[in-house]
Amino acid sequence: MPDRTPTQQLAFDTLMRQPVRGIAIWQINPMEWRMIDRIAGVPEGTYAKDPIPTYRRMLEEAGCCMLDQWIPTNPLSMGIHGYENRAHKTPTTGLKTIVLDGTLIDSPEAVVQHLEGVVFPDLERQIASFDPVAWGASVLAEEKKIQGEVGPLILKAPYGWPFGRFPGFRYSAYGYENYFMAYALYPEVMARDFQLQAELHRRQNEVSARVIQDNRLPPYVRLDHDMADGRGTLVSLESLDEIWFPRFAEAIEPLVSAGITCVWHCDGNLSQMIPRLLEAGVSGFQGFQYEYHMDYEAICRMKSRDGQPLLIIGGVSVTTTLPKGTPADVKREMEWLVCHAPPVGFLLGCSSSITPGVPWDNLKTLIEGFHYYRTHGRT
């Protein structure tokens, strides 16, 4: 990979837990089109006509130093003002009839039928035919392509898909209701699913770890999968301990052994998962829904399983502070995030995507804060 620019180097040194003078700024993802244009400093309507260059300029103007997930067209999945009455729906956004490979998913038994008849044989074929050379070449080619689109001011760091893969829930395919009923009624089937996923993903992660090391990519991967809501984990913690955590640890072990920082995206109340994720080898966190009792200050004081400071991506809340607060609230929350951050390995951003309807004055204050902290650091 090419030599790094100063802003990229600030992000890279932060990921390496080195002392830095400024604070590296993580990506933001405003979903309201006119706000992308406004941050980018271009006429309204430019993003809709030319999304990728406009999105990149928006990130640069916001002071972004690093991103992992490159999603420049993601806001186009909404209308101009947000989700509108659109015909296209998915199993998790209101699709009434789910049919997969000719199987109508209308019961937990249908989920099991499809898993055993289609998904498991496909996973077994992928395991048997896995080509590490082809996988490594495709992963590296895609990363180079994205870094080219991102440009020289922003460091592109590896993202979980494809760099850090691990077993996941399949609610996006089957819908919440039937999938989680199947999870409760047929734990042996779910255990088999997680086992097969782990076997495949461990092979993929072994290659991805070598790609990261051999090509001077940032030794970082963000792991992103929603497993909790505001009440806690989507399934019982006991079941996760029995059938998921061992397979998760197995899948990410090649990354952990290679010294690659695995950062977990926190969505919902993950308090009970935090110690288990650390034990499995996770060494950083991003997201934090503070309103669901995620104790940011306590997490920032924790250590990885080898005793090192955690990498923390602290984010201004996109569910409370940005949409419902005032500019003073935004400024206060940024000060709080910085004040309680670990001594090294801290990036500043937002907790997740910024939904439509956030007042411009709040976004303006956020971006002014990004530029201030990137220049002045913690002083």
Order of alpha helices (4+ residues) and beta strands (2+ residues): alpha-beta-alpha-alpha-alpha-beta-beta-beta-alpha-alpha-alpha-beta-alpha-alpha-alpha-alpha-beta-beta-beta-alpha-beta-alpha-beta-alpha-beta-alpha-alpha-beta-alpha
